[in-house]
């Protein structure tokens, strides 16, 4: 259900990404590769890492492949799919370290 709702809104989200010029865009409901691929297809300068995906401007940033991950929002964050707080669906969060292409310092998202 959430997947279908996201796909219905993906055109507007793609436009927001295009016109905002944001370096990073997070997504809560885009949990399937098809969702992420659809947004990247509409905005070729963006790539993504992790699920839920973090989209980033690949013209400005690269992902530190050794520093990224995901965890569940639950009492057992390292157990994939865990749901201990009564959410209708399990909730996950992703994180990554990005390095700007023009220097060596990085930022976490």
DAZI-V289412 format. One record per residue. N is the residue number from 0. SS is DSSP state (hx for helix, st for strand, lp for the rest). PHI is phi in degrees with one decimal (* if undefined). OMEGA is omega in radians with two decimals (999 if undefined). Layout:
n: (N | N)
ss: (SS | SS)
phi: (PHI | PHI)
omega: (OMEGA | OMEGA)
This chain:
n: (0 | 1 | 2 | 3 | 4 | 5 | 6 | 7 | 8 | 9 | 10 | 11 | 12 | 13 | 14 | 15 | 16 | 17 | 18 | 19 | 20 | 21 | 22 | 23 | 24 | 25 | 26 | 27 | 28 | 29 | 30 | 31 | 32 | 33 | 34 | 35 | 36 | 37 | 38 | 39 | 40 | 41 | 42 | 43 | 44 | 45 | 46 | 47 | 48 | 49 | 50 | 51 | 52 | 53 | 54 | 55 | 56 | 57 | 58 | 59 | 60 | 61 | 62 | 63 | 64 | 65 | 66 | 67 | 68 | 69 | 70 | 71 | 72 | 73 | 74 | 75 | 76 | 77 | 78 | 79 | 80 | 81 | 82 | 83 | 84 | 85 | 86 | 87 | 88 | 89 | 90 | 91 | 92 | 93 | 94 | 95 | 96 | 97 | 98 | 99 | 100 | 101 | 102 | 103 | 104 | 105 | 106 | 107 | 108)
ss: (lp | hx | hx | hx | hx | hx | hx | hx | hx | hx | hx | hx | hx | hx | hx | hx | hx | hx | hx | hx | lp | lp | lp | st | st | st | lp | lp | lp | lp | lp | lp | hx | hx | hx | hx | hx | hx | hx | hx | hx | hx | lp | lp | lp | st | st | st | st | lp | lp | lp | lp | st | st | st | st | lp | lp | lp | st | st | st | st | st | st | st | st | st | st | st | st | lp | lp | lp | lp | lp | lp | lp | lp | lp | lp | lp | lp | lp | lp | lp | lp | lp | lp | lp | st | st | st | st | st | st | st | st | st | lp | lp | lp | lp | lp | st | st | st | lp)
phi: (* | -59.1 | -60.6 | -65.2 | -64.9 | -64.5 | -61.4 | -66.2 | -93.2 | -62.1 | -62.4 | -68.2 | -66.4 | -61.1 | -65.2 | -60.6 | -61.5 | -64.6 | -88.2 | -77.4 | 68.9 | -63.3 | -74.1 | -135.2 | -137.2 | -98.7 | -135.4 | -91.6 | -103.8 | -86.6 | -97.8 | -111.8 | -57.7 | -59.5 | -60.9 | -63.0 | -61.7 | -64.2 | -69.5 | -69.3 | -61.3 | -77.4 | -136.5 | -60.8 | -76.0 | -91.7 | -126.1 | -141.0 | -136.3 | 69.4 | -135.0 | -62.0 | -71.1 | -112.5 | -85.8 | -142.0 | -75.2 | -73.8 | -78.7 | -110.2 | -132.4 | -124.3 | -91.4 | -78.0 | -64.6 | -91.5 | -129.8 | -158.9 | -176.3 | -146.3 | -149.7 | -88.4 | -85.3 | -160.9 | -67.8 | -124.8 | -62.7 | -89.6 | -96.5 | -55.1 | 83.1 | -68.2 | -150.2 | -112.5 | -111.9 | 80.7 | -66.5 | -64.0 | -126.5 | -60.3 | -117.8 | -124.2 | -132.0 | -115.6 | -145.7 | -160.1 | -105.2 | -115.1 | -115.8 | -65.7 | -70.2 | -96.7 | -160.3 | -93.8 | -79.5 | -127.0 | -140.8 | -99.5 | -131.9)
omega: (3.12 | 3.14 | -3.14 | 3.11 | 3.12 | -3.11 | 3.12 | -3.14 | -2.98 | 3.10 | 3.11 | 3.12 | 3.10 | 3.11 | 3.11 | 3.11 | -3.09 | -3.01 | -3.12 | -3.07 | -3.11 | 3.05 | -3.10 | 3.07 | 3.09 | 3.13 | -3.13 | -2.99 | -3.12 | -3.02 | -3.12 | -3.10 | -3.13 | 3.10 | -3.09 | -3.14 | 3.14 | 3.13 | 3.12 | 3.11 | 3.13 | -3.10 | -2.99 | 3.14 | 3.13 | 2.92 | 3.12 | 3.10 | 3.03 | 2.95 | -0.05 | -2.98 | 2.92 | 3.11 | 3.14 | 3.12 | -3.04 | 3.04 | -3.09 | -2.96 | 2.92 | 3.13 | 2.96 | -3.03 | 3.13 | -3.10 | 3.02 | -3.12 | 3.12 | 3.08 | 3.13 | 3.05 | -3.07 | 3.07 | -3.14 | -3.00 | -3.13 | 3.13 | -3.11 | 3.10 | -3.11 | -3.06 | -3.05 | -3.06 | 3.04 | 3.05 | 3.08 | 3.12 | 3.04 | -3.13 | -3.14 | 3.04 | 3.10 | 3.10 | 3.11 | 3.01 | -3.14 | 3.14 | 3.11 | -3.11 | -3.06 | 3.05 | -3.00 | -3.13 | -3.10 | 3.11 | 3.10 | 3.10 | 999)
